[in-house]
Amino acid sequence: MILDLFRLPGRSRLMHAVAVSAMASAGLGAVMSPAPLAAQNAPAPAPANDVDRAVDALRAITTMRANFVQTDRSGQSLSGVMTMKRPGKIRFQYERGVPLLIVSDGRALTLIDYEVRQVQRWPIRNSPLGALLDPSKDVARFARLIPTNHSSVVSIEVRDTRHPEYGTITLIFIRKASAPGGLELDSWVALDSQNKRTTVRLSGQQYGIDVPENTFRWNDPRPNSPKH
């Protein structure tokens, strides 16, 4: 299914390459490798300091809106607005002229391409955004602290060695007293099982805003399909 997405022509292939590498192929896991080897190389448990603080900061977000820039490994970028509401809801509204939408209704992530009238869905737990959205995901269990050169930056790598096919996600936080939990999610880097890298950078973060439920609805572009 994932390979079929990368065969789409022209701009749709580019947009899917950026979006899918960030959410569909990747998840809370390791870069693709044989399962026994992945188990042997399982990371040591992360220290219960900045990792726990980062997890607490994510769970402290009730609602959030931010601008985002999403860049694939070739340097091609797409931008837009991300809106999040707990538990489990998120919307990536891309810039004008990009017929692509990513929405989570709390159960599954849906990728809608209005140009080719295609809809793809994945369970939240199988996506890298599970670290942000899935309240049942024990992020600290699969996380390790990545050293940085700045005391104000916290970086954690999340991967589940039981599912190497999911990929790796690295979450980057900035210490900020006004952010929930004192840490602001600044960006993340996803590496999928095909070694395709995607970076998502946030700016203009707003917290505790009013987000109506219809934010996470979408129109199904397929013929004779109901609205969602």
N, C-alpha and C positions, 0 to 999 in steps of 0.2 A: 504494500500500500504506500509506504513512504517513497519507494523508488518511483512509483507511478507519478507522484507529485513532482519529482524533479524532472520528469520528461515533458512537462507542460511547456509550450513554446513561449518565446519572447519575454515580455515583462512579467507575465504570470509566473514563469519559471524562476525569475530573479526574486520576486516577492515571496514565493513559497520557499525558496532556498534560505532566505533570511528568516522567515517566520517559523518554518518547520524545524530548522536546526536549533531554534530556541525553545520549542515547546513540544514537538511531536516525537522526534527521535530521541531527544535527550530526556533525562529524568533524574531522579535522586539515585544515581548509580555511577558506575565506573565506565571508562572508555572500553569499548568492546575488546574482550580477551576471553580465553577459555575460563569457564567458571572455577575449576580447581585452582588455577593460577591466581585468579582474582582473590579467592579465599585465602590463599597463602600470603598474599600481599596486603591483607586487610589493614587499614590504618589503625594505629593505637588510639584508644579513646581520647577525645579532646579534653583539655583541662576545663574544669567547671568555673571559668571566669568569663572571658569575653565571648566565648561561644554561647554560654547560657544567657548572657546579657543580650546578645544579638537575637536569640530565639525569643526571649521575653519582649524585646522591642518589636519584633514582627507581630507577636500575638497581642501587643498593646494597641495596634492600629485598628480602629473601628471602621473609619472610612478614610480614603486618601485619593487625591487627584494630583497628577504630575505630568509634565511634558516628557516625552521620551524620544530618543534617537536610537535606532536599531541598526547595527552595522554587521555585515557578514564578513567572512574571511578575506574577500577580495576588495574590501573597502567600500562596497556599495551600501548606501544608507537609506533608510526610510524613517520618517518622523511622525509624531502624532501626540495624542493625549491618552494617558492611562487613568482609568478610574477603578478603584477597588473598594469593596465592601465586605466585611466579614459577616458570616463565615462563607468563604469559598467563592466569592463573586468578583469578577474582574472584566474590564472591557478595554481593548486596545483599538482606539479609533484613529485610523491612519489619516495622513494629510490629504487634502483635497486632490482628486485625480487618481488616488490609489484605491481600486475597487476591492479592498481586502479588509476583513474585520475578524477579530478574535474576541470571543466572549465566553465567559464561564458563568453558568447558572447555579453554581454551588455543587454540581455533581460531575459535570464533564466540561472540558474545553472544546469549543467549536470554532473551526477555521472556515470562514465563508469567503469564497472568491466570486464576486458578482460578475466579473468579466467572463468567466467560463462556466458560471452557474454550478459551482462545485461546493459541497459541504463535507467536511471531515470532522469527526469527533474522537476525543480520547478521554478516558477517566482522569480526573485531576491527579489521582495518586500515581499515575504513570507519566506525569509530565514534570519538568523541572520546576514549574510554578507550584507544584505541591508543597515546596518549602515555604511558599508565601501564603498559600490558600488552604491547605488541608489541615484542619485542627487536630486530626488524629495522627499526623505524621510526626514521628519522634526525630526531629531534625538533629538534635544534639547527638543522638546515637550514631549518626552517619557522618558527623562533621569533624573537621580538624582545622585548627587555627593555622593560617598562612602568615608567616612573618612579613611585615612591611617596614619601610624605612621611615614611616611617619607615626608618631604616637597617637595622632588623631584619627588614624585609619584602622579599621578592623576588617580583616578579610577571612572568610571561612569557606572551605571547600566541602561540598556535600556530595557524597556518592555512596550508593548501596552496593556493596560487593556481591550481594546475592543476585543482583540484577545488573550485570555489566552492560547489557544492551540498552539501558536507560541513558547512559552518558554521565557527565559531570557538570555541576553548576557551582560557580564560585560567587558568593554574595559579598559585596563590598559596602561597608558602612562608614559614616563619618560621625565622630562624636559631636553631638549637638544637644545642648541642655533642653531646648524647646521641643525636640522631637520625642515621640513616644518612647519611653524606656531610655532616653538619653542617647540613642543611636539613630541616625537617619540613613535609610537605605538609599545609597547613591547610585549603584549600578550592579549588574551581574553579568557574568560571562558563562555561556553554555557551550559545552563541547559534546557533540553527539557521538553515537557509536560509529559513525563514518568519518570521524575526526573533522567535522565541519564546525567551525567556531562562530559564535554570534555574541556580540556585546550589546547590551541595552543600558543606556545612561539616562538617568532621570534628572530633572531640574524643576524648580518652582513647586516643590512639594507643599501640598495643603492637607491638613488633617482635620478630622471631626466635622467635615462639611456635610450638608444634606445631599444624599444621593437617593433619588427615587428608584423603586424597584424596576420600572420600565427601562432603566438604563441598560439592563442586561437582557433585553429582548432584541430580537433581530428578525428581519424579513428573509424568508427562505426563497432563494432565487430559482429553485427548481420548479418546473411547470406543475401546476395543480397542487402545490404544497402549502400547508397552512402557515400562518405567522407563528413565531416563537417568542 
